Amino acid sequence: MQARDLCFKQALTAALALAFVLMPAGKALAQTPDDFYRAEVVIVERLVDPSALEEQMAGMPVEPPLSGIRSLWVEDANGNRASDVRLAARNELYLNQAAARLENSGNYRVLATAGWYQTFPPNYNGRPMRVAAGKWLGGAGERAVEGHIEIDRQRYLHVKVHLNHWQEGEEQQELITWIRETRRMRSEEIHFIDSPTVGVLVFFRKIEG
């Protein structure tokens, strides 16, 4: 328990330090706005043989990717990442330890790690943020895991995850699984939203001035 508390304090110290850097010059940490949060999202791929899945996605209607939206974590064909959010390094994330445990189990591969600061006031209607990660599918010209994540706040924070997991077929790309879920978040709790092949870790912490 002491080791876990130490890890939490180190993560919080790093978070507060980064929050100070992100603020305009001359602003003190005591002036942190109300409803200011540290948000973290980690996307992982479960290492299973797609042919072993019982879930059949053939013929499922898939909406085309949203266009003209902000990017949370988007990788191009060369592995270059783009984001419209100022992201923290993976080793600064509170979720880094949980992501490492999943990797060390040998059952998961981490595809994306995003941590940032944002104000989520009451009645906040978030905008979708694009995600594109995982293996590059040359025939389709996109990443294997694509979709968007949206964060809203009415009385509580809610995360909407809309992700597709594709593979290259003989003639065209094939849908393996997807995530279509809205989850109510509790501050300072790790939430895991998953499908048979893709999972999303989510963590929020309110930053008090």
N, C-alpha and C positions, 0 to 999 in steps of 0.2 A: 504494500500500500504506500510506503514511504517513497519507493522508487517511482511509482505512478504519479504521486503528488509532485515529486521533483520534476518529472517530465512535463507535467501540466504547467508548472510554474515557469519552466524554461520556454515552453511554447507561448504562454501568455506574455512573457517578457519580450520575446521576439515580435509578437503581434503588436504590442503597444509601441515598440520602437519603430516598426514599419508604419504604423498609423501616424506617428509624429512626422515621419519623412514625407508621407503623402499629403500632409496638410500644407496650405499656402504659407509662405514665409511670414513670420510674425505671429502665427496662431499658436497658442499654447494647447497642450493636451487637455487642460481643464475646460477648453472651449469646444470640446467634442459635441456635435449636435445630438439632440435626442434621437432615439431609434437608430443609432449607428451600430452596424453589425460587422463582424468578421464572418464572411461566408466561405465555405470550402466545399469543393466537389471533386471526387476522385472516381474516374471511370475505369473499370477493370473488365477484362475478357476472361471467361472461364475456359480453361484448356480442356475441351472435350471434342471428340470426333463428331462433327455435325450429323454424320450418317447414323449415329447411335441415338439421336434424339427421337422421341416419340411424337413430339409436337410437329404437326404438318402445317406449313405456312403457304404452300402452293395455292395460288388463286386468291390470297388475301388482298383486299384493295389497299394500296399504299398511296398516300397523298404525296405529291411531289415536294421536294425540299422547299422550305420558305425562302424567299429571296428578299434582299434589301433589309436584312436584320443584322443586329450586332453579332460579332463573333466572340464566343467565349474561348474556344480552343479549336482551331481549324488548321489542319496540316495539309500541305499541297503534295504533289507527286514526288518532290525532292526532300520531303520531310521538314520543310520550313514551316514554322508555326506562326499563325497570326491570331491576334486577340485585340479586341477593342476595350479590354479591361486590363488594368495594371495588375499583373499577377505576381504573387510571391513565389519564391523558389520552393521546390518540393520539400527541402529539409527544414523549412520554416513552418510547415503546415502541422496543425494538431493531428490531422488525419494521417500523417506520414507513418506513424507507428502502426496503425491499423492496416494501411496499404502494404507495409513491409511484411506484416504477418501473413497476409493473403499471398503475397509473392513467395514467401519462404515455405508456404505449404506445398508449393509445386503445382497448385491447381488453378492459379490465376496469373494473368499478366496485366500490369498497370499500363493503361493507354493514355490517360490524361490526368493531370493534377492541377487544379485551379483553386487559388485562394485569393480573396480580394476584400476590400472594405466598401461598404455601401450603406446609405440611409434607406431604411424601409419603413416609412411612416404609415400610420393606420390608413386603410382604404387605398393602399398602393396597388395599382394595376401594372404589373411588370410587363416587359417586352421580351419576346422569345430571344434566346441567345443561341447561335448556331454552334454545333459540335460536329467535327469530322476527325476521326482518329482510327488507329488500327492499321491493318494491312492495306496497301494501295492496290486497288483493283484496276489494272490497266485497261481492260476492255470496257469498263463502265466509266472510267475517268474520275473515280472518287474513292474515298476511304471506305473500309468495310463497315465501320460504325459511324452512322451519320444521323442527324436529326437536330433537336433543339431542347433546351431546358429553360423553364420560365419560373420566376419567383414572384409570388403575389403576397400581399398581406391585407387581410380584412381584420378580423379580430385576432387571428393567428397567422403565422407565416405558413405558406403552402408552397411546395415545390412540385412543378409539373414536369415529368420526364417523358419525352417523346423521341425514342431512339430506335433505329432499325439496324439489324446486323445482317450483312450481305456476304455472299461468297460467289466466286466465279463459277458458272455452270458451263456446260458444253456449248450452249448457244448464246446465253445471256446470263446476267447476274441473277442469283436466286436468293430469296429472303430466307434466312435461317430462323431467327426469332426477332421479337421486338419487345420494347417496354412502352406501355401506355398507362401511366399511373400518376395520380395526384396524391401527395402525401402531406399531412399536417406535420409540421416540425415542432419539436420541443428544443428550446435553447440548451446548449451544452450537452446534448445527447447525440450519439452517432446513429444515423439512420442508414439502412441498407435496402435499396430498391433493386430488385434483380429479375432477370429472366433466366432461362436455361443456359444462356451463353454470355450474357452481359450483365454487369452489376454496377450500381452507382452508390458510392458512399457520400453522405451529406452531413455537414456539421455547421451549426450557427452558434455564435457567441455574441451577446450584446456587449458593446464597449461603453463602459460608464465613464463620464467625464470626471 
